[in-house]
Amino acid sequence: MAALGRGDVSEPTPDAARMWRLFDAQATSRHLDVVARELQAQGRGFYTIGSSGHESNAAVADALRPGDPALLHYRSGAFYLARAAQVPGSTPIRDILQGLMCSADEPIAGGRHKVFGHAALSVIPQTSTIASHLPRAVGLAMSLHRAARLGVLRPDWPEDSVVVCSFGDASANHSTAAGAINTLLNAAYRGLPMPLLLVCEDNGLGISVPTPAGWIETAYGHRDGLYYVPVDGADAAATVRAAADAAAYVRNRRRPVFLHLKTVRFGGHAGSDAEISYRTPTEIAADHARDPILGTARVLVATGAATGNDLVARYRARRADVDTALAELGEVPTLTSASDVMAPLAPHDPDLVAEAAGKLTAEPASPSTLAESINRTLADAMSREHGMILFGEDVGRKGGVYGVTRGLQRRFGAARVFDTVLDEQSILGLGLGAGLAGLLPVPEIQYLAYLHNAEDQLRGEAATLSFFSRGRYRNPMVVRVAGLAYQKGFGGHFHNDNAVAVLRDIPGLVVACPARADDAAAMLRTCLAAARADGTVSAFLEPIALYHARDLHEDGDEGWLGVDTGEHVPVGRARVYDDGTGPADLLIVTFGNGVPMSLRAARRLAGQGVRARVLDLRWLAPLPADDVLREASATQRVLIADETRHSGGVGEGVLAALAESGFTGSMARVASRDSFVPLGSAARHVLLAEGDIVAAATELSGRHRTGGATGIRDRFLHRRTEKRDDS
C-alpha cells in the first residue's frame, strides 16, 4: 500500500508559526513530565507515566480540528497541549497538574484518575493501557454518518469530523486491537464511511519487552483498505506533513488511515521502572539523538526562525509557565468522601427516567410470550426514539436466533437494525461509540457465555466513562443478553450459562432480568428511558428457556403469558406474587427461570399446608433490598431459590443484604452447583430444580415452628441432594 508524507526534500518546510506552536506544546509537555516526578517525590503527585519522547504527537493535534473526537494514548501530553492551544481560554497546564495531584477541581475526572480529557476539546477520557479504547473508537467512527442521517449527531461534532485514536506498539499486539482493526476494515470493505485516524506511537518497547524491528509495518503496512503512513517523529517537518496528509485523507475520503509514528521513550515506562536493568547505556543514548523536541528545534534554526539562544530561552519560559501554574494552584482540594468519589458513577434520577419512559409508553397489548413482548416493545420504542439502533450477530434479516428481533429490519431499515461481525468486543465497542455520537444503541450478545470474552468493554470502558468524566461523556446503552440455562434439547455450557457474577460486580451497571412478558416490556422501557435520561448502561438479561413459554402449571393453561400495560418499572423494584388468601408462612426470593419454578413449588407447598409468597427480584443490580426486607419481615422465613451458581451467585447478595439490614428471621438458600452446565439430561444434576425448592421450603417452615433457625441456615447454605426431584 502506498504511503503518504515520505518527507521528500522538495516538499515545502512547515511555516515557522506552526513550528513554534509545536515547540511550545512539546517543551511544556516535557516539563510537566519532570514536575510529575518532582511532585511524586514530595508526596503531592501520584502519576508518572510520562509523554517524554512521544511529543511528535503534537503534530497530529495540529493537523486536526479541536472538534475532532480524540481517544488518546496515555503518552499524549503534547497532543493535549497542542489541541488546547487551538481553543481560546483553555488552561491545559493547570488541567494536567490538577490531574497529577488528584485535585477535585480537575476539569474532567475530578481527582479520580490522571487522564487526558476535556469536553471543550473533544478529548474523551481514556484510562486504557492495552487498546481497550479501540473498539469504542471504531464504533464512534462508524456511527458519525449514521447519527447524522438520523438527526441525532452531537452538535459539537460536524458530520465531516475525524475520529483520532492513539495507542502504543505493544498495544497493537493485543487481541482487542486486532479485533477492532479487523472490524474497521470489514466495515470499510463494505463501503461504510469509516473516518478513523489510527495513530500507533511506536517507541519499540512494551515496558521492558522490545517490539521486533519492522513488526508494526509487517502487521499493518499492507492491509487492504487501511492506508498506511510511516513517519519518524524525530523528523519534525516530515511528521507535520505526514500528519496533515493523513488527516486530510481521512476527512475527505471517509476512509481509515494507520499513521505509524515512530517515537522514542525517555525516563522508563513509569515511576520506579529502571530501564537500565533491561536496556544498555548505548541504546538509551541513541534515543536521545532522536528527541522530537530537538527535531522541531532543528527546523526552526534551519529556516532562520530561531537561534540556539532563542530556543533555550523559550524552553525555560515554558518551565516558568509550569512553575507559575503550580504555585497558583497551591494545595489542591481532594475528594473527601465515598459519596464524592461515587457521585458520577451511575447517576439515577427516577423522575427523569419516568418522564422519558412516558414518551415510550405503548397501548395495552394482548397476552404474549416473553419473546413476543420484547419484540413489540423494541418496535414501539424505535417508532418513538428515532436515534435508537439494534445490532448484533443475526439480529437483522434472520431476526435473531430465537426470533426476538424478527421483522424489525424490514420495518425500520438496515440503517437501524443490522448484523455485525462475529466479535463481541466489537459489538460492544460499536455500542459505546454510537452512544457517544448521540444514538441510543441496543446491541445484542447472542449468548451470555459469549459476553465473557468481551466483558472489559463493559467493565473498563462503559462503566468508567461517566466516572472519569464527571458525566460530561456518557454511554447510553442497553445490552440485550440471551442467557441462563434450562434450554431443552440444545445447549452445553456455551448456550446454557448461569454465570452473572461478572455483571453484578461492575460499578454502576444496571442488570435487569425479566421472567415474563409484562415485566419484560416494562423493564425494557425503563432501561431505554434510563439510557436517555441518565446515560445508564444496562445489561438486559433474557432467560432463553422462557422466551416462548406459554404455560405455567399444566399444558395449555397459558399461565405464563403476560399483558403489557404500557407502563414502566422503576430500577430496583421487585415483584411479589401472592394469592391473597392470608398470611404467608415463608417468602421465596428468586428471579429468571426460578420464578415459574417457585410458583409451581408454591402450589405444591400449599397442598402440604405451607403457604409461600414468591418475590421476583427482577433487578439483579441494584438488588431491590428494601422490597426483600419488607416482605421477609412479614414472614420471618426466607428461602432464596437461586439458579446461578452456589459460589458467586445472586443468592449471596440477597443473604448479605438481609444480614446487613438486621433481619433476624430464618434464612435458607438452594442454588445450582459450582459447575459448568453439561449437555442434555446431565444438566439436571447441577442446576436448581423445582424439587429442591419444595424440599427446602418444607424443612424451613417446619424448623421455624420448632425454633431451629440457625441450624437450618447453616445446613441449607450448603445443601445439595444427589438424587433429585426435578418435577
C-alpha positions in Angstrom: 0.0 0.0 0.0 1.4 3.4 -0.9 2.4 5.8 1.8 1.9 9.5 2.4 4.2 12.1 3.8 7.5 10.5 2.9 9.4 13.7 3.7 10.9 14.4 0.3 13.4 17.3 0.4 11.5 19.1 -2.4 8.4 19.4 -0.2 7.9 22.7 1.5 9.1 23.2 5.1 6.2 23.9 7.5 5.8 27.6 8.4 7.6 29.0 11.4 4.4 29.9 13.3 3.3 26.2 13.2 6.8 25.0 14.4 6.8 27.4 17.3 3.3 26.1 18.3 4.6 22.6 18.3 7.8 23.5 20.1 5.8 25.2 22.9 3.5 22.2 23.3 6.4 19.7 23.2 8.5 21.7 25.7 5.6 22.2 28.1 4.8 18.5 28.0 8.4 17.6 28.8 8.5 20.0 31.7 5.2 18.5 33.0 6.7 15.1 33.0 9.6 16.3 35.1 7.3 18.1 37.5 5.2 14.9 37.8 8.2 13.1 39.3 9.1 16.0 41.5 5.5 16.1 42.8 5.7 12.3 43.5 8.9 12.7 45.4 7.2 15.4 47.5 4.2 13.2 48.2 2.0 15.5 46.2 1.7 13.6 42.9 0.5 10.1 42.0 1.1 9.5 38.3 4.4 9.4 36.4 3.6 7.6 33.1 5.0 10.5 31.0 5.0 11.5 27.4 8.7 12.2 27.1 9.9 11.1 23.6 6.4 11.0 22.2 6.0 14.7 21.8 5.8 14.4 18.0 2.1 13.6 18.5 1.6 17.4 18.9 1.8 17.5 15.1 -1.2 15.2 14.9 -3.3 17.5 17.0 -2.2 20.5 14.9 -3.4 18.7 11.8 -6.9 18.2 13.2 -9.7 20.4 14.3 -10.4 20.9 18.0 -13.9 19.4 17.4 -12.5 16.1 16.1 -13.2 13.4 18.7 -9.9 12.2 20.3 -9.4 8.9 22.2 -5.8 9.2 23.4 -2.8 7.1 24.4 -1.6 7.8 27.9 1.6 9.4 26.4 -0.4 12.2 24.7 0.6 15.2 26.7 1.9 17.2 23.8 -1.2 16.3 21.7 -3.4 17.6 24.6 -1.4 20.8 24.9 -1.4 21.4 21.1 -5.1 20.9 20.9 -5.8 23.2 23.8 -3.8 25.9 22.1 -6.5 25.8 19.3 -9.2 26.7 21.8 -9.2 30.1 23.4 -9.5 30.2 27.2 -8.1 26.7 27.7 -5.8 26.0 30.7 -4.0 22.8 29.8 -1.0 23.2 32.1 -3.4 23.7 35.1 -5.5 20.8 33.9 -2.6 18.3 33.8 -1.1 19.5 37.1 -4.5 19.0 38.8 -4.7 15.5 37.4 -1.3 14.7 38.6 -2.2 15.8 42.1 -5.7 14.2 42.1 -7.4 17.6 42.5 -11.2 17.5 42.9 -11.2 20.6 40.7 -9.5 18.9 37.8 -11.9 19.5 34.9 -12.6 16.0 33.6 -12.1 13.3 36.2 -12.2 15.5 39.2 -9.4 13.7 41.1 -10.5 10.2 40.3 -7.6 9.4 37.9 -5.0 11.2 35.8 -6.5 11.2 32.3 -6.3 13.4 29.2 -9.8 14.6 28.7 -11.8 17.7 28.3 -15.3 18.2 26.8 -14.4 21.6 25.3 -11.5 20.0 23.5 -13.5 16.9 22.3 -10.9 14.7 24.2 -12.7 11.7 25.6 -11.0 10.4 28.7 -9.4 7.0 28.4 -7.8 5.0 31.2 -6.8 2.2 28.8 -3.3 1.0 28.5 -3.9 -2.1 26.4 -6.0 -0.9 23.4 -9.4 -1.4 25.1 -10.5 2.0 23.7 -10.0 0.9 20.1 -13.4 -0.8 19.7 -15.1 2.4 21.0 -13.1 4.5 18.5 -14.2 2.2 15.7 -17.8 2.4 16.9 -17.7 6.2 17.0 -16.2 6.5 13.5 -18.8 4.1 12.2 -21.6 6.0 14.0 -21.0 9.6 12.9 -22.6 9.2 9.5 -25.5 7.1 10.9 -26.2 9.6 13.7 -26.1 12.5 11.2 -28.6 10.7 8.9 -30.9 10.1 11.9 -30.6 13.7 13.0 -29.1 13.0 16.4 -25.4 13.7 15.9 -23.8 15.8 18.7 -23.9 19.4 17.5 -20.2 19.9 18.5 -19.1 17.2 16.1 -19.8 18.0 12.5 -20.6 15.2 10.1 -17.2 15.5 8.5 -15.3 15.1 11.8 -12.3 12.8 12.0 -12.0 10.4 15.0 -8.4 10.0 16.1 -7.3 7.2 18.3 -3.7 6.7 19.5 -2.1 3.7 21.1 1.3 2.1 21.6 3.2 -0.5 19.5 2.9 -3.1 22.3 -0.9 -2.5 22.5 -1.1 -3.1 18.8 -0.5 -6.8 19.5 -3.4 -7.1 21.8 -6.4 -9.1 20.7 -8.6 -6.1 21.3 -6.6 -4.0 18.8 -6.6 -6.8 16.3 -10.3 -7.3 16.6 -11.1 -3.6 16.4 -9.0 -3.0 13.3 -10.5 -6.1 11.7 -13.9 -4.7 12.3 -12.8 -1.4 10.9 -11.6 -2.9 7.7 -14.6 -5.1 7.4 -16.9 -2.0 7.6 -14.7 -0.1 5.1 -14.7 -3.1 2.8 -18.5 -3.0 2.7 -18.3 0.7 1.7 -19.3 2.2 5.0 -17.9 5.6 5.9 -15.0 5.0 8.4 -13.3 8.3 9.3 -10.8 7.0 11.8 -7.2 8.0 12.1 -5.3 5.4 14.0 -2.0 6.6 15.4 0.4 3.9 16.5 3.1 5.6 18.6 5.9 3.1 18.3 8.7 3.5 20.8 9.8 -0.1 20.3 9.0 -1.2 23.9 6.2 -2.6 25.9 7.6 -1.8 29.4 10.7 -3.9 29.0 9.7 -6.2 26.1 11.1 -5.0 22.8 8.9 -4.9 19.7 10.8 -6.6 16.9 12.1 -4.1 14.3 9.7 -3.9 11.4 6.9 -5.7 13.1 4.3 -2.9 13.0 4.8 -2.3 9.3 4.7 -6.1 8.6 1.4 -6.4 10.6 -0.4 -3.2 9.4 1.5 -1.8 6.5 -0.1 -3.9 3.8 -3.7 -4.3 4.9 -6.3 -3.7 2.1 -8.4 -0.8 2.9 -6.0 0.7 5.5 -3.9 3.5 4.2 -0.5 3.2 5.9 1.6 6.3 6.7 5.0 5.7 8.3 7.0 8.6 9.6 9.9 9.2 12.0 8.8 11.5 14.8 12.3 12.8 15.1 11.9 14.4 11.7 9.6 17.3 12.6 9.0 18.6 9.1 8.2 15.2 7.8 5.9 14.5 10.7 3.9 17.7 10.2 3.4 16.8 6.5 2.5 13.2 7.2 0.0 14.1 9.9 -1.6 16.8 7.7 -1.8 14.4 4.7 -3.2 11.6 6.8 -5.9 13.8 8.4 -6.9 15.2 5.1 -7.2 11.7 3.6 -9.5 10.6 6.4 -11.6 13.7 6.3 -12.1 13.9 2.6 -12.4 10.2 1.7 -14.0 9.0 5.0 -11.6 6.0 4.9 -9.3 4.8 7.7 -5.5 5.6 7.9 -2.9 4.0 10.0 -0.3 6.6 11.0 2.8 4.8 12.1 4.5 7.4 14.2 8.0 6.2 15.2 9.0 7.6 18.6 11.4 7.1 21.5 10.7 6.8 25.2 12.6 8.7 27.9 12.6 8.0 31.6 11.5 4.4 31.6 7.9 3.2 31.4 6.7 4.9 34.6 7.6 5.6 38.2 10.0 3.1 39.6 10.8 1.4 36.3 14.6 1.4 35.9 15.2 0.8 32.2 18.9 0.4 32.8 18.0 -3.1 34.0 16.9 -4.2 30.5 18.5 -1.6 28.2 22.2 -0.8 27.6 23.5 2.7 28.1 24.3 2.8 24.3 20.7 2.1 23.4 19.4 4.7 25.8 22.0 7.3 24.5 21.0 6.6 20.9 17.4 7.5 21.6 18.4 11.0 22.8 19.7 11.8 19.3 16.1 11.2 18.1 14.4 13.6 20.6 11.4 15.1 18.9 11.9 18.5 20.6 15.4 18.7 19.1 13.8 17.8 15.7 11.5 20.8 16.0 14.3 23.0 17.1 16.4 22.0 14.1 13.7 23.1 11.7 13.4 26.4 13.4 17.1 27.0 13.3 17.4 25.7 9.7 14.7 28.1 8.5 16.2 31.1 10.3 13.2 31.4 12.6 15.3 30.9 15.8 18.8 30.8 17.2 20.0 28.4 19.8 19.7 31.1 22.4 16.1 31.8 21.4 15.3 28.1 21.8 16.9 27.9 25.2 15.1 31.0 26.4 11.8 29.6 25.0 12.3 26.3 26.7 13.0 27.9 30.0 10.0 30.1 29.6 7.8 27.1 29.3 9.1 25.7 32.6 8.4 29.1 34.2 4.8 28.7 32.9 4.5 25.3 34.6 6.0 26.6 37.9 3.7 29.6 37.9 0.6 27.5 37.4 1.8 25.1 40.1 2.3 27.9 42.6 -1.1 29.4 41.8 -2.7 26.0 42.5 -1.0 25.6 45.9 -2.5 22.8 48.0 -5.3 21.4 45.9 -8.6 20.1 47.2 -9.1 16.4 47.0 -12.1 14.1 47.2 -13.1 13.7 50.8 -15.8 11.0 51.0 -17.1 7.9 49.3 -20.1 9.9 48.1 -17.8 12.4 46.4 -15.9 9.7 44.7 -19.0 7.8 43.5 -21.2 10.8 42.6 -20.7 10.5 38.8 -20.6 6.7 38.7 -24.2 6.0 37.7 -26.5 8.9 38.3 -30.1 7.9 38.7 -32.9 10.4 38.5 -36.2 8.4 38.8 -38.3 11.4 37.9 -36.4 12.0 34.7 -36.5 8.3 33.9 -40.2 8.2 34.5 -40.7 11.2 32.2 -38.6 9.6 29.5 -40.4 6.2 29.9 -43.7 8.1 29.5 -42.6 9.0 25.9 -42.2 5.3 25.2 -45.5 4.2 26.6 -47.4 1.8 24.4 -51.1 0.9 24.2 -52.1 -2.2 26.2 -51.4 -5.4 24.3 -52.9 -8.8 24.0 -51.3 -11.7 26.1 -47.9 -12.6 24.7 -44.8 -14.6 25.4 -41.5 -13.1 26.7 -40.0 -13.1 23.2 -43.1 -11.5 21.6 -43.2 -8.8 24.3 -39.6 -7.9 23.8 -40.1 -7.7 20.1 -43.1 -5.5 20.4 -41.5 -3.2 22.9 -38.4 -2.7 20.8 -40.7 -1.9 17.8 -42.7 0.6 19.9 -39.6 2.3 21.2 -38.0 2.5 17.8 -41.0 4.2 16.4 -40.8 6.9 19.0 -37.0 7.1 19.5 -35.6 7.8 16.1 -31.9 7.6 17.2 -32.4 4.0 18.5 -30.5 1.3 16.7 -30.4 -2.5 17.1 -27.4 -4.7 16.1 -25.5 -7.9 16.8 -25.0 -11.3 15.3 -28.0 -12.5 13.3 -30.4 -9.8 14.6 -31.1 -8.3 11.1 -32.5 -10.3 8.3 -32.8 -13.5 10.3 -34.4 -11.7 13.3 -32.3 -13.3 15.9 -31.5 -17.0 16.8 -34.8 -17.1 18.7 -36.8 -14.7 16.6 -36.8 -11.9 19.1 -35.9 -9.2 16.6 -37.9 -10.8 13.7 -39.4 -8.2 11.3 -37.7 -5.2 12.8 -35.1 -4.7 10.0 -37.9 -4.9 7.4 -39.9 -2.3 9.3 -37.1 0.1 10.3 -34.5 -0.4 7.7 -30.9 -1.7 7.6 -29.5 1.6 8.9 -31.2 1.0 12.2 -31.4 -2.8 12.6 -28.3 -4.6 11.2 -25.9 -7.5 11.6 -22.4 -7.2 12.8 -19.2 -9.2 12.6 -18.9 -12.1 14.9 -16.9 -10.3 17.6 -18.5 -9.4 20.9 -15.8 -6.8 21.7 -16.6 -5.0 18.5 -20.3 -5.3 19.1 -20.0 -3.6 22.5 -17.4 -1.1 21.1 -19.9 -0.1 18.4 -22.5 0.5 21.1 -20.1 2.6 23.1 -19.2 4.7 20.1 -22.8 5.0 18.9 -23.9 6.3 22.3 -21.1 9.0 22.2 -22.3 10.1 18.8 -25.9 10.7 20.1 -27.6 7.4 19.2 -29.4 5.1 21.5 -27.7 1.7 20.9 -29.2 -1.6 21.8 -26.6 -4.3 21.0 -27.4 -8.0 21.4 -24.9 -10.5 22.7 -26.2 -13.8 21.3 -25.5 -15.9 24.4 -24.3 -14.9 27.9 -21.3 -17.2 27.6 -20.2 -15.1 24.6 -20.1 -12.0 26.7 -17.2 -13.2 28.9 -14.5 -12.6 26.2 -15.7 -9.0 25.9 -16.7 -8.0 29.4 -13.9 -5.5 29.7 -15.8 -3.3 27.2 -18.4 -3.0 30.0 -16.1 -3.0 33.0 -13.1 -1.0 31.7 -14.8 1.3 29.1 -18.6 1.6 29.6 -18.7 1.8 33.4 -15.8 4.1 33.7 -16.6 6.8 31.1 -19.1 8.8 33.2 -17.0 8.1 36.3 -13.8 9.6 34.8 -15.6 12.5 33.0 -18.0 13.5 35.8 -20.8 12.8 33.4 -19.6 15.0 30.6 -19.4 12.0 28.4 -21.8 9.1 28.8 -22.5 5.6 27.3 -26.3 5.4 27.0 -26.7 1.7 26.1 -29.0 -1.3 26.7 -27.1 -4.6 26.1 -29.6 -7.4 25.4 -28.1 -10.7 26.5 -29.8 -14.0 25.9 -28.7 -16.2 28.8 -29.3 -18.5 31.8 -30.0 -22.2 31.5 -32.8 -24.8 31.2 -32.9 -25.0 27.4 -34.1 -28.4 26.4 -32.7 -30.4 23.5 -29.9 -27.8 23.0 -27.1 -26.4 24.9 -24.0 -27.2 26.7 -22.2 -24.6 28.7 -22.0 -22.1 25.8 -25.7 -22.0 25.4 -26.7 -22.6 29.0 -24.7 -20.2 31.1 -25.7 -19.2 34.6 -22.7 -17.0 35.4 -23.8 -13.4 36.1 -21.4 -12.5 38.9 -19.2 -10.6 36.5 -22.1 -8.3 35.6 -23.1 -7.7 39.2 -19.5 -6.7 40.0 -19.4 -3.8 37.6 -19.9 -0.5 39.5 -22.9 1.4 38.1 -24.1 -1.2 35.7 -27.8 -1.9 35.8 -28.7 -5.6 35.4 -32.3 -6.4 34.5 -33.7 -10.0 34.3 -37.4 -10.2 33.4 -39.1 -13.5 33.8 -42.3 -12.9 31.9 -43.8 -10.8 29.2 -45.3 -7.9 31.1 -42.2 -7.4 33.2 -40.0 -7.6 30.1 -41.9 -4.8 28.4 -42.0 -2.5 31.4 -38.3 -3.1 32.4 -37.0 -2.7 28.8 -38.9 0.6 28.6 -37.2 1.6 31.9 -33.7 0.7 30.6 -34.2 2.6 27.4 -35.5 5.6 29.3 -32.6 5.4 31.8 -30.1 5.4 29.0 -31.6 8.5 27.5 -32.2 10.4 30.8 -29.2 9.3 32.9 -26.8 7.8 30.4 -27.3 4.5 32.1 -25.6 1.3 30.8 -27.9 -1.7 31.3 -27.5 -5.4 30.8 -30.9 -6.8 29.9 -30.6 -10.5 30.7 -33.3 -12.5 28.8 -33.9 -16.1 30.0 -33.7 -18.1 26.9 -35.8 -21.0 28.3 -38.7 -18.7 28.9 -38.7 -16.9 25.5 -41.5 -19.0 24.1 -43.1 -20.4 27.3 -46.9 -20.1 27.5 -47.9 -22.4 30.3 -47.2 -22.4 34.0 -48.9 -25.3 35.8 -50.4 -27.5 33.1 -50.2 -27.8 29.3 -52.5 -25.3 27.7 -53.2 -23.2 30.8 -51.3 -20.2 29.2 -50.5 -19.1 32.7 -47.1 -17.7 31.7 -48.4 -15.3 29.1 -48.3 -11.6 30.1 -50.1 -8.4 29.1 -48.1 -5.3 28.6 -49.9 -2.4 30.3 -47.7 0.1 28.6 -46.1 1.3 31.9 -42.5 1.1 33.2 -40.9 -0.4 36.4 -38.5 1.7 38.4 -35.0 0.4 38.6 -34.5 -1.8 41.7 -38.2 -2.7 42.4 -39.2 -6.3 42.9 -42.5 -8.0 42.1 -44.4 -10.0 44.6 -46.7 -13.0 43.7 -49.4 -13.5 46.4 -52.7 -15.3 46.0 -54.2 -13.1 48.7 -55.7 -15.9 50.8 -54.0 -14.9 54.0 -50.6 -14.5 55.8 -47.7 -16.4 54.2 -45.6 -19.0 56.1 -42.4 -18.1 54.1 -41.1 -16.0 51.3 -39.3 -17.4 48.3 -36.9 -15.0 46.7 -36.0 -15.8 43.2 -35.6 -14.4 39.6 -35.5 -15.6 36.0 -36.3 -19.3 35.5 -36.6 -19.6 39.2 -39.9 -17.6 39.1 -42.1 -20.1 37.4 -40.3 -22.9 39.3 -41.0 -21.2 42.6 -44.7 -20.5 41.7 -45.1 -24.2 40.8 -43.4 -25.1 44.1 -45.7 -22.8 46.0 -48.7 -24.7 44.6 -47.2 -28.0 45.8 -46.4 -26.5 49.2 -50.0 -25.3 49.5 -51.0 -28.9 49.2 -48.9 -29.6 52.3 -50.4 -26.8 54.2 -47.5 -24.4 53.7 -48.3 -21.1 52.2 -45.5 -19.4 50.3 -45.2 -16.0 48.8 -42.9 -15.5 45.8 -40.8 -12.4 45.3 -39.2 -11.9 41.8 -36.1 -9.7 42.2 -36.4 -8.6 38.6 -33.3 -6.4 39.0 -30.0 -8.2 39.8 -28.1 -4.9 40.2 -29.0 -2.9 42.1 -30.8 -5.5 44.1 -34.2 -4.5 45.4 -33.0 -4.9 49.0 -35.8 -2.7 50.6 -38.5 -4.8 48.9 -36.9 -8.0 50.0 -36.5 -6.9 53.6 -40.1 -5.7 53.7 -41.5 -9.0 52.5 -39.1 -11.0 54.6 -40.1 -9.1 57.7 -43.7 -10.1 57.1 -43.0 -13.8 57.0 -39.7 -14.1 59.1 -38.7 -17.1 56.9 -36.9 -16.6 53.7 -35.8 -19.2 51.1 -33.6 -18.0 48.2 -34.1 -20.0 45.1 -31.0 -19.2 43.0 -30.5 -20.6 39.6 -27.0 -19.2 39.4 -24.0 -20.9 41.0 -23.7 -21.5 44.7 -20.4 -19.6 44.8 -20.7 -16.1 43.5 -24.4 -16.4 42.7 -27.1 -13.8 43.1 -28.3 -15.5 46.3 -25.1 -14.5 48.1 -26.0 -10.9 47.6 -29.5 -11.4 48.9 -28.3 -13.1 52.0 -25.8 -10.3 52.6 -28.5 -7.7 52.1 -30.7 -9.3 54.6 -28.0 -9.8 57.2 -26.7 -6.3 56.8 -30.2 -4.9 57.3 -30.5 -6.6 60.6 -33.0 -9.3 59.6 -33.2 -11.9 62.4 -35.6 -14.4 60.9 -34.7 -17.8 59.3 -32.8 -17.8 56.0 -32.0 -20.6 53.7 -30.7 -21.0 50.1 -30.8 -23.5 47.3 -28.7 -22.9 44.3 -27.2 -24.5 41.3 -23.9 -26.3 41.7 -20.5 -24.8 41.1 -20.3 -26.4 37.7 -20.5 -25.6 34.0 -23.7 -26.8 32.5 -23.3 -30.1 30.7 -25.2 -31.2 27.6 -28.5 -33.0 27.7 -30.1 -34.6 30.7 -26.8 -34.4 32.7 -27.7 -30.7 33.3 -30.4 -31.7 35.8 -27.7 -32.9 38.2 -26.1 -29.5 38.6 -29.0 -27.0 38.1 -31.5 -25.8 40.7 -34.7 -27.8 40.4 -38.3 -27.3 41.5 -38.0 -30.3 43.8 -35.1 -28.6 45.6 -37.3 -25.6 46.3 -40.1 -27.7 47.7 -37.8 -29.7 49.9 -36.0 -26.7 51.3 -39.2 -24.8 51.9 -40.8 -27.7 53.6 -37.9 -28.1 56.0 -37.5 -24.4 56.6 -41.2 -23.9 57.5 -41.1 -27.0 59.9 -37.9 -25.9 61.6 -39.2 -22.4 62.1 -42.0 -23.8 64.2 -39.6 -25.7 66.4 -37.1 -22.8 66.8 -34.1 -24.3 64.9 -33.3 -21.3 62.7 -29.6 -21.3 62.9 -29.2 -25.0 62.1 -31.4 -24.6 59.1 -29.4 -21.6 57.8 -26.1 -23.4 58.0 -27.5 -26.6 56.5 -29.2 -25.0 53.6 -26.4 -22.7 52.7 -24.5 -25.9 51.7 -27.3 -28.3 51.0 -27.2 -30.4 47.7 -29.1 -33.6 47.0 -27.6 -36.3 44.9 -31.0 -37.9 44.0 -33.0 -35.1 42.5 -36.8 -34.4 42.3 -36.8 -32.4 39.1 -40.6 -32.3 38.8 
